[in-house]
Amino acid sequence: MSKPKKYEGTSDYIASEGLSQVVNVSLAIGRPLLLKGEPGTGKTLLAASIADSLNRPLIRWNIKSTTKAQDGLYFYDTVQRLNDSRFGDGDVKDINRYIKLGKIGEAFTANEPVVLLIDEIDKADLEFPNDLLAELDEMRFHIPETKEEIKAKHRPMVVITSNSEKELPDAFLRRCVFHFIEFPDPEMMTRIVKVHHPHLESKIIQAALKKFYEIRSQTHLRKPPSTSELIDWLHALVAMSIDPEALFKETPLMGVLLKKEEDMAIPARVRRI
């Protein structure tokens, strides 16, 4: 019997040894992987990388402030059923026609193992995580309208991201494998940049990274630039044919890096490395 495939990162996602290990722990014990870290550290992209590495479909559930746990299980379309009863369109006695599975329902009924991403769980209300405890623990849920039980054909790899906007309940945390994605150091960031800009001159990469970390070191910033903004900034520098030497004297195209008006007033010492 062949060993299950392990995650080791992909060509477009550089995963640290610790991150790869925690992904494989989650896979091995069948517990959801809860990822925290500041925005732009690759939490959401990791789920796509796992799906690609394991050759699994990715099902993504984007959480909003109005999202309820029930939305992820199923939706009973009573409005459509009422309209059909008024206009005689179809058999309204067949309730199954009006049951639409949510993202968790889709993951449970998939004919192959999938990666289920529950993205930004902390955007929902405080009870949202607890409302999913039983379903994610037991890998099943009940539909009262049809008296049907939906049970996972294959246990999905569940990846949950949080930006720490709200504290998550202890009962929920106990059921997860946790990992905090640290912001990349310059060495790791160089590897990440080269994935996205493989043909970029090392001179401009080094100059841009030095300026980038100088800016991030400013404690007054309301929104420090993230990895994704650095990638966009480098793209912009190339697109606008900015001379690498200019990065040693100023910070061109700052609007790509900084997104708060107050942050644009960077101290003069940061403008000149």
C-alpha positions in Angstrom: 0.0 0.0 0.0 1.5 3.3 -1.1 2.0 6.1 1.5 -0.4 9.1 1.3 1.2 12.0 -0.7 2.7 14.7 1.5 2.6 18.4 1.0 6.0 20.1 0.3 4.9 23.3 -1.3 4.5 24.0 -5.0 6.3 25.9 -7.7 4.2 29.0 -7.1 4.1 28.8 -3.3 7.2 28.8 -1.1 6.3 27.0 2.2 8.7 26.9 5.1 9.6 23.6 6.7 7.4 24.3 9.7 4.4 25.2 7.5 4.7 22.1 5.4 4.9 20.0 8.5 1.8 21.4 10.1 -0.2 20.9 6.8 0.9 17.2 6.8 -0.1 16.9 10.5 -3.5 18.2 9.7 -3.8 15.7 6.8 -2.6 12.8 8.9 -5.0 13.3 11.9 -8.0 14.7 9.9 -8.3 18.0 11.9 -9.0 21.4 10.3 -5.9 23.6 9.8 -6.4 27.0 11.3 -4.1 29.7 9.9 -3.5 33.1 11.4 -1.1 35.9 10.4 -1.3 39.4 9.1 -3.0 40.0 5.8 -0.8 39.3 2.8 1.2 36.4 4.3 -0.3 33.8 2.0 -2.9 32.1 4.1 -5.5 31.9 1.4 -3.0 31.0 -1.3 -1.8 28.1 0.8 -5.2 26.3 0.3 -4.8 26.6 -3.4 -1.2 25.3 -3.2 -2.3 22.3 -1.1 -5.0 21.5 -3.6 -2.5 21.7 -6.4 0.1 19.7 -4.6 -2.4 16.9 -3.6 -4.2 17.1 -7.0 -7.5 17.8 -5.3 -10.3 20.2 -6.3 -10.5 23.4 -4.2 -13.8 24.5 -2.7 -13.7 28.0 -1.4 -16.2 29.5 1.1 -15.7 33.2 1.5 -17.0 34.4 4.9 -18.7 37.7 5.3 -20.2 39.5 8.3 -23.6 38.3 7.4 -22.6 34.7 6.8 -24.3 32.0 8.9 -23.1 28.5 9.6 -26.2 27.1 8.0 -25.2 28.8 4.7 -22.3 26.3 4.4 -24.5 23.3 4.9 -27.6 23.8 2.7 -30.2 26.3 1.7 -33.9 25.6 1.4 -35.3 27.8 -1.4 -38.8 28.5 0.0 -39.3 31.5 -2.3 -38.7 29.4 -5.5 -41.1 26.7 -4.2 -43.8 29.4 -3.5 -43.4 30.8 -7.0 -43.6 27.3 -8.5 -46.8 26.6 -6.6 -48.3 29.8 -7.8 -47.4 29.4 -11.5 -47.5 25.6 -11.7 -43.9 25.1 -12.7 -42.7 21.7 -11.6 -43.6 19.3 -8.7 -43.6 21.4 -5.6 -44.1 18.2 -3.5 -40.6 17.2 -4.3 -38.7 19.2 -1.6 -35.4 17.9 -2.9 -35.7 20.3 -5.9 -35.5 23.2 -3.5 -32.5 22.1 -1.4 -29.2 23.7 -2.5 -26.1 22.4 -0.9 -23.6 25.0 0.5 -19.8 24.7 0.3 -19.5 22.3 3.2 -22.3 20.2 1.7 -20.5 20.2 -1.7 -17.3 19.1 0.0 -19.1 16.3 1.8 -20.8 15.0 -1.3 -17.8 15.3 -3.7 -16.9 12.0 -5.3 -13.2 12.6 -4.5 -11.3 14.2 -1.6 -11.2 18.0 -1.8 -9.6 20.9 -0.1 -12.2 23.0 1.6 -11.2 26.6 2.4 -13.2 28.5 5.0 -11.7 32.0 4.3 -11.6 34.7 7.0 -13.8 33.0 9.6 -13.3 35.9 12.0 -15.5 38.1 9.8 -18.6 36.3 11.0 -20.3 36.7 14.3 -18.9 35.1 17.5 -21.2 32.1 17.4 -20.3 31.1 13.8 -17.3 28.8 14.7 -19.2 27.0 17.4 -22.2 26.4 15.1 -19.9 24.4 12.8 -18.3 22.2 15.6 -20.4 19.1 15.2 -20.5 19.1 11.4 -16.7 19.5 11.0 -16.1 17.0 13.8 -18.5 14.3 12.7 -18.3 15.1 9.0 -22.1 14.9 8.6 -25.2 17.0 9.0 -29.0 16.5 8.9 -31.5 18.1 6.5 -34.8 18.2 8.5 -36.9 19.2 5.4 -36.0 16.0 3.6 -35.1 13.8 6.7 -31.8 13.2 4.9 -28.4 12.9 6.4 -25.4 14.2 4.4 -22.3 12.3 5.3 -18.9 13.0 3.9 -17.9 10.5 1.2 -14.3 11.5 1.7 -12.9 13.5 4.6 -11.9 16.9 3.1 -8.8 18.7 4.0 -10.2 21.8 5.8 -8.2 25.0 5.8 -9.5 27.9 7.9 -8.0 31.4 7.8 -8.3 34.2 10.3 -6.9 37.7 10.4 -7.5 37.8 14.2 -10.3 40.4 13.9 -12.1 38.4 16.6 -11.1 35.8 19.2 -12.2 32.3 18.3 -13.9 30.1 20.9 -11.8 27.7 22.9 -14.0 24.8 22.0 -13.4 25.5 18.3 -9.6 26.0 18.8 -9.3 22.6 20.5 -10.5 20.9 17.3 -8.0 22.6 15.0 -4.3 22.3 14.2 -3.0 25.8 14.6 -0.2 27.6 12.8 0.7 31.3 12.8 2.4 32.3 9.5 5.2 34.7 10.4 5.9 37.6 8.0 8.8 36.4 5.7 12.3 37.5 6.6 14.4 39.0 3.7 15.8 35.6 2.7 12.4 33.9 2.4 11.0 37.0 0.8 13.7 36.9 -1.9 12.7 33.3 -2.7 9.0 34.4 -2.9 9.8 37.3 -5.1 11.8 35.1 -7.5 8.8 32.8 -7.9 6.7 35.7 -9.1 9.5 37.6 -10.9 11.9 34.9 -12.1 13.7 37.1 -14.6 14.0 40.2 -12.4 17.6 41.6 -11.9 19.0 40.8 -8.5 20.1 44.4 -8.1 16.5 45.7 -8.3 15.3 42.9 -6.0 17.9 43.8 -3.3 17.2 47.5 -3.5 13.5 47.1 -3.4 13.6 44.6 -0.5 15.9 47.0 1.5 13.5 49.9 1.0 10.4 47.6 1.7 11.7 46.5 5.1 12.8 50.0 5.9 9.2 51.1 5.3 7.8 48.2 7.3 10.0 49.0 10.3 8.1 52.3 10.8 6.0 51.8 13.9 3.6 54.6 13.0 2.2 52.9 9.9 -1.5 52.1 10.1 -1.2 49.5 7.4 2.3 48.1 6.7 2.8 46.9 3.2 2.3 43.1 2.7 3.9 40.5 0.5 1.3 40.9 -2.2 1.9 44.7 -2.2 5.6 44.1 -2.6 5.0 41.8 -5.6 2.7 44.4 -7.1 5.3 47.2 -6.5 8.0 45.3 -8.2 5.7 44.7 -11.1 5.0 48.4 -11.3 8.7 49.3 -11.1 9.4 47.1 -14.1 6.3 48.3 -16.0 7.3 51.9 -15.5 11.0 51.3 -16.3 12.2 52.6 -12.9 16.0 52.7 -12.7 17.1 50.5 -9.7 19.4 53.3 -8.7 16.4 55.5 -8.0 15.4 53.2 -5.2 18.5 54.3 -3.3 17.4 57.9 -3.4 13.6 57.8 -3.2 10.5 55.6 -3.0 8.8 55.7 -6.4 5.2 54.6 -6.9 4.5 54.6 -3.2 0.8 54.3 -3.8 1.3 50.7 -4.8 2.9 49.9 -1.4 1.0 52.2 1.0 -2.8 52.4 1.1 -3.5 54.9 3.9 -3.2 58.7 3.5 -1.4 59.0 6.9 1.2 56.4 5.9 2.2 58.3 2.7 3.9 60.8 4.9 6.9 58.6 5.5 9.8 60.2 7.4 12.5 61.6 5.1 15.1 59.1 6.3 13.1 56.2 4.8 13.0 57.9 1.5 16.7 57.7 1.3 18.4 54.4 2.1 
